[in-house]
Amino acid sequence: MAALLLRPDAVLPGSDAMTPKFGWTVAIENGAILAAGPDAAEAVPGAETLSLPGCLLMPGLVNAHQHGRGLTQVQLGFPDLILEAWQTLKRRRGWLDPAAMVPLAALRMLAAGTTACIHANTAWGRANQEDDLLRTIDAYDAAGLRAIVGVGVQDRASLVFPAEEQSAFFASLPEALRAVVGEPDPPVFARTAAEAEALFDRLAERLPAHGRIGLCFAPAGPQWVSDGVFEAVAAAARRRGAPLHLHALESVAQAGAAQRLYPEGTLARLASLGVLGPATSIAHAVHVTGREATIAAETGTILVRNPSSNLRLGCGAAPLAEWLAAGVRVAIGTDNQTLDDTEDLWTELRLAAALAALPSWHAPPRPDPATLLLMATENGAAALGLSGRIGRIAPGFRADLVALDLERLRGAYADPGLPLESLLTARASAASVRMTMVDGRVLYRDGEFPHLDADAVAAAAARAAEGSRAVVAEREERVAQLVEAVAAFHRARWR
């Protein structure tokens, strides 16, 4: 790849340098940053120049928890409900082809300045995880986004939890609803650590050589995975130097089940099983207690904040200020369920900050702009297992970058004494993004995707969605009855 010199108005290097630098340029060669600073041009004499007038250049954002859903859940006919009811409602549809869904999700992220993501364990509606993941890998590869793709693991409680109560619940259902459910624990994900390891290794052999796509182990969550499988999967991840990514303590029902399953505390149990550590990230964590936040901090485990999804699905607001006060490393993700139905990580950051502001003079402080930017860049990189490779503008890091329109950020007026990083976290949005680059390659600029036909991608997603519709009057009625039965089960057990 030819050398390239980027000339923005300002550069925000990231990490401990969250104050924008004016007069800097950034030199890139073979997808990596060679130099950044006033004299960076000297590192690439005669290089092609990409001028970015009126722009702030910064590290690309990292979406540390999403599922590759290009069409939103509302678009697919799943209005917001409490999480467990909402998950059951999704039985209205059949298989959704990830080869059509993931490209649209990737383009939406690129347009919002996201350059890398974790693709969490995703059930697309059939029991063939290997084929789905191969399609997913190919889709991210074609889109150019950097992605860590999760190999899902689950061996219990697919219908309701705790697992010990599922058999009786299933038996209590009318025959017509049992037919809608099918097998209570279908083999959608790997059921054993050995199965997960074998799948991980087969997929690893087929990853593209460029290195933008990687794998992680993605056990679904504590109430869905038995202790023995969790322990063995964590060991498998360590042997391969692979990240571990899971859901935990997302909803009231999950928190209630966890109290029964893990009386010593969910994170305490996971720590005893060897699950926690700097290579582990936990999405949601809404109902993490103060002691558990301390365990996360002590083990270096990353907690991933998903504010919009948690509000929309009746889960609550995670105690971000308390996490930060305890020393937890925090990243952020959209969960493909943002408040305004976009993939705008900037909005998620603002919502997370607003919800962290507690109504007390004695509460921990809300996150400052530097903390918010770290959540969306370097901490996200750590969740992906890519610390030292992405998340900063510094020599040796990959050139995953985003350029933002300074005029749009400032609007009609901005006080000259206001730090630019404060303006950035207060006002930036997908509409501010002028250019997104991954590995030194421009993938989005001024509303256009040079490498893909966005209209064709959207049309393919629409065709796949239409083909997945399983809505007929009889099934619609039965799924609605099943949703109510699941809701009643949880309503009787949790607050």
N, C-alpha and C positions, 0 to 999 in steps of 0.2 A: 504494500500500500504506500502510495507516495506521501511525502512529508506535507504537512498542512500547518499553516499558522492562522490562529484565530485572533481577530482583533475586535473585541467588544469595548464598550465604554468602561466597564468595571468588571472585576473578577472577585467572586467570593470563594476563597480556597477551601473552606470547610474545616472540620475538626476544631482545633483550638484557635483557628483564624476565621472567626465568623463576622469580621468587619470587612466590607468590600474594599478592594484595592483598585485605585484608578490609575490608568496609564499602563496597565499590565497587558501582555499578550500571552498566549498559550501555544506552545509548539508540540505537534503530534507527529508520530511516525509509527507505522505498523500497528495502529490502533492504541498505542500507549502514549502517555504524556512524557515528553522529553524534558520540557522546561516550562516554568510559569513565572512571569515577573516582567519588569521593565525591559530586560535584555534578552527575553526568550527567543527573539528572532534570530539571534546569533547561533542558536543551536540547529537551525534549519535554513541555512543560506540558500536562496533561490527557490524556497518552497512556495507552493500555491497558497494564496491568502484568501481566507474567508472573512470578509468584513461583516461585523454585526453592530452597525451604528445604533445608538440608543438602547443598547441591550446590556443587561447584567448576565454574566456567565457564571454558572455554579455547578456543583456536582449534580448529576441526575438523581431524581427521587427514587426511593426503594419502597415498593409495596410489599410489606413483610407478611401479608396474609390475604390471599384471594384464591378463587377457584376457577378462573378462566371462563367465567360466564359472560359472553359478549352481549347477550340480551339480558336485560334485568328480569328479576323475578316477577315484577308487576307486568312487564311485557309478555311474560310467559303465562300469565293468568294466576299468579300466586300472590294475592294481597297480603299485607302484613298481618300476622297473627302472633300469639305467643309461640316461641321457637318450636316446641315439640308438636304443636298443632300444625304449624306452618310446614314443618318437615313432612308430616303425614299427608298434607294436602298435595304434595308434589307427586303422589302416586297417580294423579290424574294424567300424567304424561308418560310416554314410553321413552325409548332411547333418544338422547340428544347427541348428535355426532360432534365430538370435540374438534374434529377437523374443520368444522364450520363455526363453532362457538368461540374457540380460543383465538383465532385470528382477529375477530372483531374486538374481543377483550384487549388484545395486545395493541391494536390501533388506538383504542380509546385511552389506554394508559400512555402511549407515546405522545398523543396529542395533549395530554395533561402534564407532560414533563417527567413521567416515570420511565426509567431506563432498565429497571431490574425488578424481579418479583419472586416470591415463593408461590408456587402453585400447590395448594394444599390438597390432601386426599379428596377426590371428587368421585361421587357415584353418578354416572351419566344415565343409569337406568337399565343396566344389563350386567351380567356376571362375567365380564371379560376385561378385567383390569389391564392386562398386558396390551391388548390391541388398543384400548382407549389411551393408554400412556404413550404408546408409539405414535399415535395420531397427534397427541398433545405435544410431544417433543418436536415432531415435524412442523407443527403449526407455529410454535415459538421460533423455531429455526428460520422459517420463511418470513416471519414478521420482523426478525432481527432483534427482538427484545432479549435481554439476558434473563434467564429463568432457572430456578431450582425446582424441580418437579418431584412431588411427593409420592412415594410408594405407600399406598394405604394399607393399614393393618387393623383388623377388627375381628374379635372372636366371640362377642356376646352382646346381648341386649340391643338388637337392631330395631325392635318395635317399641318397647318400653323398658324402663330401668327402675330399680336395680334388677339385674339379670335373674335373680332368684324368684322374682314375681312374674316373669314374662310368660312362663308356661301356663300358669293359672289364668292370666289375662287372656291369652290366645284361646284357651279352651272355653272361656266364658263368652266369646264372640259368637254371634249367629253364623251358621254355615256360609251364608253369602258373603259375610265380611271376612271370614277366614280365607275364602277363595280370592278375595282382593289382595290379602296379605301374601298368600302363597306360603313359602317357607319362612318362618319367623326370623331366622338368621341366615339369609341367603349368602352365598360365597362371593359377594361383590368385591371385597378386599381380601388380601392374604389373611388366612386364619391362624397361621403359625409363623414363628420366627424363621423357621427353615424355608417355608414357602416365600416369605418376604425377601429373605437373603437371595434365594435362587432367582426371583424376579428382578431384584435390584441388579444382580450381576449380569443377567441377560440384557437388561436395558443398558447398562453401562458399556457393554461391548458395542452397542449400536448408536452411542451418542456421537454427534458431529465432532470432527477433529478440532474445530476452531475453539472449543472450550467455553462458549457462551451458555451452553445448556448443561446443567448438572442435576444430580439426584439427591434426595434426602429420604430418610425413613419417616413416614407420617402416620404413626399410630393414632387412631381417631380421637381417643380421649379416655380418661380413667374409667368412666362407667361403661365404656364399650370394649375395654381391653383388660384381660385378666393379668394378675401380677406376674405370672410366669412368662407370659408372652411379652409383656412390657420389659421385663428384665433381660430376656434373650434378645429382643430387638435393640435395646440400648447397647448391649454388648456387641451386636453385629455392626451397629453404626460406628462404635469406637474402633473396631478392627479396620474399618474402611476409611476412617477419618471423615465420615459423612455427617452432615447436620441431622438433627432430630427435631421434628416440628409436630405439634399436637394442639388440639383444643382442650381446654379444661375450665371448669367452674364458670361456664358461660351463662347458665340460666338458673332460676330459682329451683327448678326440678333437679338439675345437675348438682347444685350445692346441697340440696336435701339428701339426694342419694349418696353423695360423697360422705356426708356425716355418718351414714350407716355403714358404708363400705370401708371408710378409713377414719376411725375414731380419733386417731392420733393427728389427723390433718392430711389433706390430699398431697400437698407438696412434701410433707415429711415422709409419707409413704413412697412417693416417687423418688425422693432423694435416697431412701434406703434401698431402692431397687436399682440405683445407678442411672436413673433417667435424667437427672438434672445436671447442669454444667454449662460452660460457655458455648458449647455447640448445640444447646437445646433452646428452642424458642416455644413459648406457649401463647397461643392466640386467645383473646377475650379475657379470661382470668377475672371476670367482673366481681366474683364473690371470693376472691383471695383475701384472707384475713391478714391482720398486721403481722402476726407471727410468720405466716407463709410468705409475706413480702420480704421479711428478713431472711428466710431460707433462700428465696430467689436471689437476693443480693449476695448472700454469703457464698452461694454456689456459682455465681456469675450467670445464672439463667436469665434469658431475655424474655420479658413479657411484651406482648404485642397488643397495643390498644386498637380497638375497632369501635369507635364511638357511635357512628350512625347505625350500624347493624344492631348493636346492643340496644339502642333506643327503639328502633323500629320493630324488633322482635320481642319486646317486653322483658328484656334481660336486666336493664338497669344501667348504671354508669359506674365503670371501674374507678377505684380510688387513685387516680393518677398522681395527685399531689403527694399522697402517702407513699406510693411506690417510690417516687423520686426522693422523698425525704429519707426513705430507708436505704437509698443507694442502689436501687434496682436500675438496670440498663433497660431502656424502653424503646421499642420500635413502633411503627404504625402501619395499619393495613386497611383496605377498604372492605374486604369480605364481599366485594361486588354488591354492596348493599348500602350505598351512601344515601344521605338524607335527601338529596335532590336527584337521586337515580343517575349519577354520573360516576366516573372513575377519577374524580378530582381529589387528589391527596392533600392539596392545599386546604380545601374546605374541611377535610377530616382533622387536620392539625388545628385549625381554629376552633372546631367544635370540641376537640379534646381539651384544649386550653380553657375554653369557657366553662366546661363541665368540671374542671379541676378547681375552679374558683369557688371555695366553700363559704357559706354565709357566717363567718366568724372571724373576729380579729385575731384569734389564736390559731387559726388553721395554717397548715403548711402553705407556703407561697405557690401561686400558679406557675407553670413553667415559663421561663423567659424565652425570648426569640432564639438564643443560641441553643437552648435545650430542645426546642421544637425542631430546629433545623437538623440537629444531631439525630433526633428520632427518625427523621425522614431520609437521612443519608448514611452516616457512618454506622449508627446502631442497626439500621436495616441491613447494611452490608454484613455486619457481624451475624445477624440472624440467618443470612444466606450462607454463612461460612466463608465469606469473601473479604474479611478484614485485610487491609493492606493491598487489596486489588481494586476496589471501587469505593466511592463515597468521599473522595477528596480530590482536589486539583493539586497534584504534586507529582514530581518525577517518579516514574515506575508504575503509577496507577493507570488503569485502563481509561481511555477517553470516553467515558459515559457522562455526557454533559447536557445541560439544558440552558437555553438563552431566554431571558424574560424581558419584556418590553418595559423599560423604565418610565416612559411617558404614561403608559396605562397604569402602572403602579402609582405614580404621583397624582394622576388625574388633573383636575383643574388647579389644584394647589396642594403642596405638602410643605409643612414647616421645615425650613432649612436646618433646624437644630435636631430634627427627628432622625435617629440613626436609620440608615437604609435597611438594615436587617429587621428593624421593627416594622418598617413599612412593608417589607416583604412578607412577613408572617401575618400581618394584619390585612393585606389587600391582594396578594397574589392569588391567581386562580388559573384554571386551564386556559382562559381567554388571554392571559398574559404571556403564554408560551409562544415564542417565535421560532425556536429551533430545538430539536431533540436529536442527540447523537449517541450512538452506542458503538463502542470499539472504533471510534474515529470515523464512523459512517453516518451521514445525515439521513435520518429515517423520517423526519417530519420537519417541514419548514413552511411557515406562513399559510397554514391550512391545507397543505398538500403532503402526500406520502409518495416520495419519488420512486419507491421500490414496489408498491402494491397498488392495485385498483381498489380504492376504498368502497366504491359503489358495488363492485362485484363481491367483495367480502361481505358487505351488508346483505346483499341479495342471497348469498349462500346460507347465511345464518337464518334468514327468514324462511327459506325453503326447508332447512333442517327442522326449524321449530314447527312449521306446519305439518311436516311428516311425523313429528313426535306426538301429535295430539291423539290422545286416547279417550277423548271426552265424548261419551255417548250417554244418553239420559240415564240408563240403568247404572252404568259405572259411576257417573257423576253423583247420583244419589247414594250409592254405597260408599264411595270415598268420603262424602260428607258425613255419613254415619260413623265411619271409622275415625275421622277427625274428632268427632264428639266423644267417641268411646275413649280415645287416647287422652283427650282433654279431661274427661271425667276421672280417669285413672290417676292422673297427676294432681288434679284438683283435690282429690280425696286425701292426698298424702302430703302436699306441700302448701305453704302459705300463698 
